[in-house]
Amino acid sequence: MPVSPAIEFVSFADVAATGPAARGEEGASPLVVFAGENLAFGAQTQRLIAPTAPAIERAARAAKFKGKAGSALDILAPHGLGWDRLIVLGVAPKKDDSDPVDFANLGGQAMGKLSGAARVAVLFEPQGTAGNGAADAGAAADFALGAALRAYKFDLYRTKKKDDSDKDTAVALAIAVADPAAARAAHGPRAGLADGVALARNLVNEPPNVLYPEEFANRAKELEKLGVSVEILDRRAMADLGMGALLGVGQGSARESRVVIMRWNGATAPGEPVAFVGKGVCFDSGGISIKPAASMEDMKGDMAGAACVVGLMHALAARKARVNAIGAIGLVENMPDGGAQRPGDIVRSMSGQTIEIINTDAEGRLVLADVLWYVQDKYKPKFMVDLATLTGAIMIALGQEYAGLFSNNDELSERLNKAGQATGEKVWRMPLAPAYDKMIDSKFADMKNTGGRYGGSITAAQFLQRYVEKTPWAHLDIAGTGMGSPSSDVNQSWGSGWGVRLLDRLVKDFYEG
């Protein structure tokens, strides 16, 4: 399982006094510093690296390093420093770039340079390069968060390691800051967030023979250790509730379906909870409308929405978020045996609405329909956000840089957009309109489960909207971001854990009391 870096916050004097040379150590012990435009360093950094300043200048000239954001200078065995590597990260804004430094990405960038290192020291004063003093505690904690996210890897099932960098050993990361106590306090909640992201990634990366609906539910139940109340609905309980849409999806699998309801009550007073709903198709063959064989193995990740909800509930509980929150996930396998759902079948959802099955591979919306109805009907939440790897169509529209956002509420949409900008987990609002709604009308039932080729992600959202009534609601189509998304400074994993940081920030900025 992934090993997180051992992070501590220390003073600048501590780094100067406890470098590898002072301890008589040898081996991979890098020192990380930050440079602004034209090799501008903070005051503490200047003092510590003074003996090797000429070597830095020569190396920078040779590499044409100017301190621009995203660039780096790696100097081996710097003379007179006592550290066997000096890594200089540029933090100067690029031309026409007014965005502030993203400290989480900076932490990930730094961690990406540390392969094979056992002990690392960071002189954290990137703002000091502009003469503003050391960066605040929150920025240092964000840096540590990014480093932890970048350090993640999933190699549980590999019995052989390629080299020393693959060994499951934690990097000792000492971050020197102006106020170590304040940085430690700021880091605490972010450590829980990093664990929540790692949990979501683990769930997405697990193989489907290990993580099937019952096992997924059992892993969610482990959140009880953090004070989360967890209820698991089995097939009989769902049948009693009338969840015919969800049960129809899973009826072709030997693995029984589950619904898991997680409750975190952290608010100081009773009130409407916020609610998050995740699609958890632990493996999606497409059912009778079977998928092509190529890349079908990726369909183990069709539960990334549910994984995000579990990771989010972990993060909220770990940092004792002052909010009442519901996390609900529908867990199924979509398999094509003799008892499987067929095109042409008509099922009755928990809401009483009937659905004609046109394509058994449009199954995620059936799962979400019953869970959304259950949550809005039983808990009367302030709002609901659902996440689902729902449609390939959203990847055609947005690629893998943004998740598709559909909503019946402008305020919730705007808040999600702001949270996305702050965390880098960005969303783009897509339309909902009656004209699209007509595309899922059925001749034989209240609706059909797909509206055809055009506007596929929109008609899927229109389908879900029929199950939320008047509750403020947002649907996030994460087909392009939840699995197999492009690598970044803070993620090198196939399962990205996308959405945990976004929704944690949404709660933190707008809904905690």
C-alpha positions as CSV (number, residue, x, y, z in Angstrom):
1,M,0.0,0.0,0.0
2,P,1.1,3.6,-0.5
3,V,3.6,5.0,2.0
4,S,3.1,8.7,2.8
5,P,6.1,10.9,3.4
6,A,6.9,11.5,7.1
7,I,6.4,15.3,7.3
8,E,7.6,17.6,10.0
9,F,7.8,21.4,10.3
10,V,11.0,22.9,11.7
11,S,12.7,26.2,12.0
12,F,15.3,27.5,9.6
13,A,17.9,27.2,12.4
14,D,17.0,23.5,12.8
15,V,17.8,22.8,9.2
16,A,21.1,24.6,9.4
17,A,22.0,22.7,12.5
18,T,20.9,19.3,11.5
19,G,22.0,18.9,7.9
20,P,23.6,15.6,6.8
21,A,27.1,17.0,7.2
22,A,26.4,18.0,10.8
23,R,25.2,14.5,11.5
24,G,28.0,12.9,9.7
25,E,25.6,11.2,7.3
26,E,26.1,10.2,3.7
27,G,23.6,9.3,1.0
28,A,20.7,10.9,-0.8
29,S,19.9,14.0,1.3
30,P,18.7,16.8,-1.0
31,L,18.0,20.4,0.1
32,V,15.1,22.1,-1.7
33,V,15.1,25.9,-2.1
34,F,13.0,28.4,-4.1
35,A,14.2,31.0,-6.5
36,G,12.3,34.0,-7.9
37,E,13.1,35.9,-11.0
38,N,16.9,36.1,-11.8
39,L,17.8,33.8,-8.9
40,A,16.2,35.9,-6.2
41,F,16.3,34.0,-2.9
42,G,14.7,34.6,0.5
43,A,16.8,35.9,3.3
44,Q,17.1,32.6,5.2
45,T,17.9,30.7,2.0
46,Q,20.5,33.2,1.0
47,R,22.3,32.8,4.4
48,L,22.3,29.0,4.3
49,I,23.3,28.5,0.7
50,A,25.9,31.4,0.6
51,P,28.9,29.0,0.5
52,T,27.7,27.5,-2.8
53,A,26.3,30.7,-4.4
54,P,29.0,30.8,-7.2
55,A,28.3,27.2,-8.1
56,I,24.5,27.9,-8.3
57,E,25.1,30.9,-10.6
58,R,27.3,28.9,-12.9
59,A,24.8,26.0,-13.1
60,A,22.0,28.4,-13.7
61,R,23.8,30.0,-16.6
62,A,24.6,26.7,-18.1
63,A,21.0,25.4,-17.8
64,K,19.5,28.9,-18.7
65,F,17.6,28.7,-15.5
66,K,15.9,32.0,-14.6
67,G,13.6,31.0,-11.8
68,K,10.4,30.8,-13.8
69,A,7.5,28.9,-12.3
70,G,7.6,25.2,-13.2
71,S,11.4,25.1,-13.9
72,A,14.0,23.5,-11.7
73,L,17.7,23.3,-11.3
74,D,19.3,20.1,-9.9
75,I,22.9,20.4,-8.6
76,L,24.7,17.3,-7.5
77,A,27.3,17.5,-4.7
78,P,27.3,21.3,-4.3
79,H,30.6,22.5,-2.9
80,G,30.5,23.9,0.6
81,L,26.9,23.1,1.4
82,G,27.0,19.8,3.2
83,W,24.0,18.4,1.3
84,D,24.7,16.0,-1.5
85,R,22.0,17.6,-3.8
86,L,20.6,21.1,-4.1
87,I,17.3,21.4,-5.9
88,V,16.2,24.9,-6.9
89,L,12.6,25.3,-7.8
90,G,11.5,28.4,-9.8
91,V,8.5,30.3,-8.4
92,A,8.6,33.5,-10.5
93,P,5.4,34.0,-12.5
94,K,5.5,33.4,-16.2
95,K,4.9,36.4,-18.5
96,D,1.2,37.5,-18.5
97,D,0.5,35.1,-15.6
98,S,-1.1,36.9,-12.7
99,D,-2.2,33.6,-10.9
100,P,-0.7,33.2,-7.4
101,V,1.7,30.3,-6.7
102,D,-0.2,27.0,-6.4
103,F,1.7,25.6,-3.3
104,A,0.1,22.2,-3.5
105,N,1.4,21.8,-7.1
106,L,4.7,23.1,-6.0
107,G,4.9,20.5,-3.3
108,G,4.1,17.8,-5.9
109,Q,6.7,19.2,-8.2
110,A,9.3,19.0,-5.4
111,M,8.4,15.5,-4.5
112,G,8.7,14.5,-8.2
113,K,12.4,15.5,-8.0
114,L,13.2,13.3,-5.0
115,S,13.3,9.8,-6.3
116,G,15.6,7.7,-4.1
117,A,15.9,10.3,-1.4
118,A,15.5,9.2,2.2
119,R,15.8,12.5,4.0
120,V,14.9,15.9,2.5
121,A,15.0,19.4,3.9
122,V,13.0,22.2,2.3
123,L,13.7,25.9,3.0
124,F,10.1,27.2,2.6
125,E,10.2,30.8,1.8
126,P,9.0,31.1,-1.8
127,Q,7.2,34.4,-1.1
128,G,10.4,35.6,0.4
129,T,12.0,35.7,-3.0
130,A,9.9,38.7,-3.7
131,G,10.9,40.4,-0.4
132,N,7.7,39.6,1.4
133,G,9.1,37.4,4.2
134,A,8.3,33.7,4.7
135,A,5.1,32.2,3.3
136,D,2.3,31.7,5.7
137,A,1.5,28.5,7.5
138,G,-1.4,27.6,5.2
139,A,0.9,27.8,2.2
140,A,3.4,25.5,3.9
141,A,0.7,23.1,4.7
142,D,-0.5,23.2,1.1
143,F,3.0,22.4,0.0
144,A,3.1,19.4,2.3
145,L,-0.3,18.3,1.0
146,G,0.9,18.4,-2.6
147,A,4.0,16.4,-1.6
148,A,1.9,13.7,0.1
149,L,-0.4,13.5,-3.0
150,R,2.5,13.1,-5.4
151,A,4.2,10.5,-3.2
152,Y,1.2,8.1,-3.7
153,K,1.7,4.9,-5.6
154,F,-0.3,1.7,-5.8
155,D,1.9,-1.4,-6.1
156,L,0.1,-3.7,-3.7
157,Y,0.1,-6.6,-6.2
158,R,3.6,-6.2,-7.5
159,T,5.9,-8.9,-6.0
160,K,9.1,-7.5,-7.6
161,K,10.4,-3.9,-7.5
162,K,12.4,-2.5,-10.4
163,D,14.9,-0.5,-8.3
164,D,15.4,1.3,-5.0
165,S,13.0,4.0,-5.9
166,D,10.2,1.5,-6.0
167,K,10.8,0.3,-2.4
168,D,8.0,1.1,0.1
169,T,10.0,3.5,2.2
170,A,8.7,6.8,3.5
171,V,10.7,9.9,2.7
172,A,11.5,12.0,5.8
173,L,10.5,15.5,4.7
174,A,11.6,18.4,7.0
175,I,10.0,21.7,6.0
176,A,11.6,24.8,7.5
177,V,9.2,27.6,8.1
178,A,9.0,30.9,10.0
179,D,6.4,29.5,12.4
180,P,6.6,25.7,12.7
181,A,3.7,25.5,15.3
182,A,1.3,27.4,13.0
183,A,2.3,25.2,10.1
184,R,1.7,22.1,12.1
185,A,-1.8,23.3,13.1
186,A,-2.6,24.1,9.4
187,H,-1.3,20.8,8.3
188,G,-3.5,18.6,10.5
189,P,-6.7,19.0,8.4
190,R,-4.8,18.6,5.2
191,A,-3.3,15.4,6.4
192,G,-6.8,14.0,6.7
193,L,-7.6,15.3,3.3
194,A,-4.5,13.6,1.8
195,D,-5.6,10.3,3.4
196,G,-9.1,10.7,2.0
197,V,-7.7,11.2,-1.5
198,A,-5.4,8.2,-1.0
199,L,-8.4,6.1,0.1
200,A,-10.3,7.1,-3.0
201,R,-7.4,6.2,-5.2
202,N,-6.9,2.9,-3.5
203,L,-10.6,2.0,-4.2
204,V,-10.4,2.9,-7.9
205,N,-7.1,1.1,-8.4
206,E,-8.2,-2.2,-6.8
207,P,-9.0,-5.1,-9.2
208,P,-12.6,-6.1,-9.5
209,N,-12.1,-9.6,-8.2
210,V,-11.0,-8.0,-4.9
211,L,-13.3,-5.0,-4.8
212,Y,-16.9,-6.1,-5.5
213,P,-20.0,-4.5,-4.0
214,E,-19.9,-6.4,-0.7
215,E,-16.2,-5.7,-0.1
216,F,-16.6,-2.1,-1.1
217,A,-19.3,-1.7,1.5
218,N,-17.1,-3.3,4.1
219,R,-14.3,-0.8,3.4
220,A,-16.8,2.0,3.7
221,K,-17.8,0.7,7.0
222,E,-14.3,1.2,8.3
223,L,-15.1,4.9,8.5
224,E,-16.9,4.1,11.7
225,K,-13.5,4.3,13.4
226,L,-13.5,8.0,12.6
227,G,-17.0,8.5,14.0
228,V,-19.0,8.2,10.8
229,S,-22.3,6.3,11.1
230,V,-22.5,3.7,8.3
231,E,-25.6,1.8,7.3
232,I,-25.5,-1.0,4.6
233,L,-28.6,-1.9,2.6
234,D,-28.6,-5.5,1.2
235,R,-30.6,-6.8,-1.8
236,R,-33.7,-7.6,0.4
237,A,-33.7,-4.1,2.0
238,M,-33.4,-2.5,-1.4
239,A,-36.2,-4.6,-2.7
240,D,-38.4,-3.7,0.2
241,L,-37.7,0.0,-0.6
242,G,-38.6,-0.5,-4.3
243,M,-35.2,0.2,-5.7
244,G,-36.0,-1.6,-9.0
245,A,-33.8,0.5,-11.1
246,L,-30.6,-0.2,-9.2
247,L,-31.4,-3.9,-8.6
248,G,-32.1,-4.3,-12.3
249,V,-28.5,-3.4,-13.1
250,G,-27.0,-5.9,-10.8
251,Q,-29.3,-8.8,-11.4
252,G,-26.9,-10.4,-13.9
253,S,-24.1,-10.6,-11.5
254,A,-23.2,-13.3,-9.0
255,R,-22.2,-10.5,-6.6
256,E,-25.2,-8.9,-4.8
257,S,-25.7,-5.2,-4.9
258,R,-25.4,-2.9,-2.0
259,V,-26.3,0.7,-1.0
260,V,-24.2,2.3,1.7
261,I,-25.3,5.4,3.7
262,M,-22.6,7.3,5.6
263,R,-23.5,10.0,8.1
264,W,-21.1,12.5,9.6
265,N,-22.7,14.8,12.2
266,G,-20.2,17.5,13.0
267,A,-22.3,20.6,13.1
268,T,-22.8,22.3,16.4
269,A,-26.6,22.4,15.9
270,P,-29.1,20.2,14.1
271,G,-30.0,21.2,10.6
272,E,-30.3,20.1,7.0
273,P,-27.4,18.0,6.0
274,V,-25.4,18.4,2.8
275,A,-25.4,15.2,0.7
276,F,-23.1,13.5,-1.7
277,V,-24.0,10.5,-3.9
278,G,-21.7,8.3,-5.9
279,K,-22.0,5.8,-8.7
280,G,-20.4,2.6,-7.7
281,V,-20.3,0.2,-10.6
282,C,-17.5,-2.1,-9.4
283,F,-17.2,-3.6,-12.8
284,D,-19.1,-2.6,-16.0
285,S,-19.2,-5.2,-18.8
286,G,-22.0,-3.3,-20.4
287,G,-24.3,-6.1,-19.6
288,I,-26.3,-7.6,-22.6
289,S,-25.2,-4.5,-24.5
290,I,-21.7,-5.6,-24.0
291,K,-18.8,-3.3,-24.4
292,P,-15.9,-3.9,-26.9
293,A,-13.1,-6.1,-25.4
294,A,-10.5,-3.4,-25.9
295,S,-9.8,-1.6,-22.6
296,M,-12.6,-3.3,-20.9
297,E,-10.2,-3.8,-18.0
298,D,-10.5,-0.1,-17.3
299,M,-14.1,-0.6,-16.2
300,K,-12.9,-1.6,-12.8
301,G,-12.8,2.2,-12.3
302,D,-16.5,2.8,-13.0
303,M,-17.0,3.3,-9.3
304,A,-14.8,6.4,-9.1
305,G,-17.8,8.5,-8.0
306,A,-18.5,6.2,-5.1
307,A,-14.8,6.1,-4.2
308,C,-14.7,9.9,-4.1
309,V,-17.7,10.0,-1.7
310,V,-16.0,7.6,0.7
311,G,-12.8,9.5,0.5
312,L,-14.6,12.8,1.1
313,M,-16.4,11.4,4.2
314,H,-13.0,10.3,5.5
315,A,-11.6,13.8,5.0
316,L,-14.6,15.5,6.7
317,A,-14.5,13.2,9.7
318,A,-10.7,13.3,10.0
319,R,-10.7,17.1,10.2
320,K,-13.8,17.1,12.4
321,A,-15.6,19.3,9.8
322,R,-18.4,21.4,11.4
323,V,-21.1,20.1,9.1
324,N,-23.8,17.4,8.9
325,A,-23.0,15.4,5.8
326,I,-24.6,12.4,4.1
327,G,-22.5,10.2,1.8
328,A,-24.5,7.6,-0.2
329,I,-23.2,5.1,-2.8
330,G,-24.9,2.6,-4.9
331,L,-22.7,-0.5,-5.5
332,V,-23.4,-3.0,-8.3
333,E,-21.7,-5.1,-11.0
334,N,-23.1,-5.0,-14.5
335,M,-22.7,-8.5,-15.9
336,P,-24.3,-10.4,-18.9
337,D,-25.5,-13.7,-17.5
338,G,-28.8,-15.5,-18.3
339,G,-30.6,-13.5,-15.6
340,A,-29.3,-10.1,-16.8
341,Q,-31.4,-7.2,-17.7
342,R,-32.3,-6.9,-21.4
343,P,-32.9,-4.1,-23.8
344,G,-36.7,-3.7,-23.9
345,D,-37.2,-4.5,-20.2
346,I,-39.2,-2.0,-18.1
347,V,-38.3,-1.4,-14.5
348,R,-39.9,0.6,-11.7
349,S,-37.7,2.9,-9.8
350,M,-38.1,3.7,-6.1
351,S,-39.8,7.0,-7.1
352,G,-42.6,5.0,-8.8
353,Q,-41.5,6.2,-12.2
354,T,-41.0,3.5,-14.8
355,I,-38.0,3.2,-17.1
356,E,-37.6,1.4,-20.5
357,I,-34.2,-0.1,-20.9
358,I,-32.8,0.8,-24.3
359,N,-29.2,0.1,-23.6
360,T,-28.0,-2.0,-20.6
361,D,-24.7,-0.1,-20.8
362,A,-26.5,3.1,-19.7
363,E,-26.6,1.7,-16.2
364,G,-25.0,4.3,-14.0
365,R,-28.0,6.6,-14.2
366,L,-30.2,3.7,-13.1
367,V,-28.1,3.2,-10.0
368,L,-28.0,6.9,-9.2
369,A,-31.8,7.4,-9.7
370,D,-32.8,5.2,-6.8
371,V,-30.0,6.5,-4.5
372,L,-30.8,10.1,-5.3
373,W,-34.5,9.6,-4.6
374,Y,-33.8,7.8,-1.4
375,V,-31.5,10.5,-0.1
376,Q,-33.7,13.5,-1.0
377,D,-36.8,11.7,0.3
378,K,-35.4,10.5,3.6
379,Y,-32.9,13.2,4.6
380,K,-34.3,16.4,3.0
381,P,-30.8,17.7,2.4
382,K,-29.7,21.3,1.8
383,F,-28.3,20.2,-1.5
384,M,-27.2,17.0,-3.3
385,V,-24.1,16.6,-5.5
386,D,-23.6,13.3,-7.3
387,L,-20.5,12.1,-9.0
388,A,-20.3,9.5,-11.7
389,T,-18.1,8.2,-14.5
390,L,-21.3,8.4,-16.5
391,T,-20.7,9.1,-20.2
392,G,-18.0,8.9,-22.8
393,A,-19.8,11.9,-24.4
394,I,-18.5,14.3,-21.7
395,M,-14.9,13.4,-22.7
396,I,-15.7,14.3,-26.3
397,A,-17.0,17.6,-25.1
398,L,-14.4,18.5,-22.4
399,G,-11.5,16.1,-22.7
400,Q,-9.9,15.2,-19.4
401,E,-9.2,18.6,-18.0
402,Y,-12.7,19.5,-16.7
403,A,-15.5,17.5,-15.2
404,G,-19.0,18.2,-16.7
405,L,-21.3,20.1,-14.3
406,F,-25.0,20.0,-14.6
407,S,-27.2,21.7,-12.1
408,N,-30.7,23.1,-11.3
409,N,-29.2,25.7,-9.0
410,D,-27.0,28.7,-9.9
411,E,-25.6,29.3,-6.5
412,L,-24.5,25.7,-6.0
413,S,-22.9,25.7,-9.5
414,E,-21.0,28.9,-8.8
415,R,-19.7,27.6,-5.5
416,L,-18.6,24.4,-7.2
417,N,-16.8,26.4,-9.8
418,K,-15.0,28.5,-7.2
419,A,-14.0,25.3,-5.3
420,G,-12.7,23.8,-8.5
421,Q,-10.6,26.9,-9.3
422,A,-9.1,26.8,-5.8
423,T,-8.2,23.1,-5.9
424,G,-7.4,22.6,-9.6
425,E,-10.2,20.1,-9.8
426,K,-12.1,22.2,-12.4
427,V,-15.7,21.9,-13.6
428,W,-17.5,23.3,-16.6
429,R,-21.2,23.9,-16.6
430,M,-23.2,22.2,-19.3
431,P,-26.9,22.9,-20.3
432,L,-30.1,21.4,-19.1
433,A,-33.3,22.3,-21.0
434,P,-36.8,20.9,-21.7
435,A,-35.8,20.2,-25.4
436,Y,-33.2,17.7,-24.2
437,D,-35.6,16.2,-21.7
438,K,-38.0,15.2,-24.5
439,M,-35.2,13.0,-26.0
440,I,-35.7,10.5,-23.2
441,D,-39.4,10.2,-23.4
442,S,-40.6,6.6,-24.0
443,K,-43.6,5.1,-25.9
444,F,-43.9,2.4,-23.3
445,A,-42.8,3.8,-20.0
446,D,-42.3,7.1,-18.2
447,M,-38.9,7.5,-19.7
448,K,-36.1,5.5,-21.4
449,N,-32.6,5.2,-20.1
450,T,-30.8,6.8,-23.1
451,G,-31.6,9.5,-25.5
452,G,-29.5,8.4,-28.4
453,R,-26.1,9.5,-29.7
454,Y,-26.5,13.3,-29.6
455,G,-26.1,15.2,-26.4
456,G,-25.4,11.9,-24.5
457,S,-24.0,13.5,-21.3
458,I,-26.9,16.1,-21.3
459,T,-29.7,13.5,-21.7
460,A,-28.1,11.4,-18.9
461,A,-28.2,14.5,-16.6
462,Q,-31.8,15.2,-17.7
463,F,-32.6,11.6,-16.6
464,L,-31.1,12.2,-13.2
465,Q,-32.9,15.5,-12.7
466,R,-36.2,13.6,-12.7
467,Y,-35.2,12.0,-9.3
468,V,-34.2,15.1,-7.3
469,E,-37.5,17.0,-7.2
470,K,-37.0,20.5,-5.9
471,T,-33.7,19.8,-4.0
472,P,-30.8,22.0,-5.1
473,W,-28.7,19.5,-7.1
474,A,-25.5,19.2,-9.1
475,H,-24.3,16.3,-11.2
476,L,-20.6,15.9,-11.9
477,D,-19.8,13.7,-14.9
478,I,-16.2,12.6,-14.1
479,A,-15.7,10.0,-16.8
480,G,-12.6,12.0,-18.0
481,T,-11.1,12.8,-14.6
482,G,-12.0,10.0,-12.2
483,M,-9.8,7.3,-13.8
484,G,-7.0,7.2,-16.4
485,S,-6.7,11.0,-16.2
486,P,-3.5,12.7,-17.3
487,S,-0.6,12.8,-14.8
488,S,-0.1,16.1,-13.0
489,D,2.2,17.5,-10.3
490,V,0.0,16.1,-7.6
491,N,-1.1,12.8,-9.2
492,Q,0.8,10.1,-11.0
493,S,-1.9,7.4,-10.3
494,W,-4.3,5.8,-12.7
495,G,-7.0,6.3,-10.0
496,S,-6.8,10.0,-9.4
497,G,-9.1,10.4,-6.4
498,W,-10.7,13.3,-8.3
499,G,-13.4,15.2,-6.4
500,V,-12.3,14.7,-2.8
501,R,-10.4,18.0,-2.7
502,L,-13.1,19.8,-4.7
503,L,-16.0,18.8,-2.4
504,D,-14.0,19.2,0.8
505,R,-13.2,22.7,-0.3
506,L,-16.9,23.3,-1.2
507,V,-17.9,22.3,2.3
508,K,-15.1,24.2,4.0
509,D,-15.7,27.5,2.2
510,F,-19.5,27.6,2.1
511,Y,-21.2,25.2,4.4
512,E,-19.4,24.8,7.7
513,G,-20.9,26.6,10.7
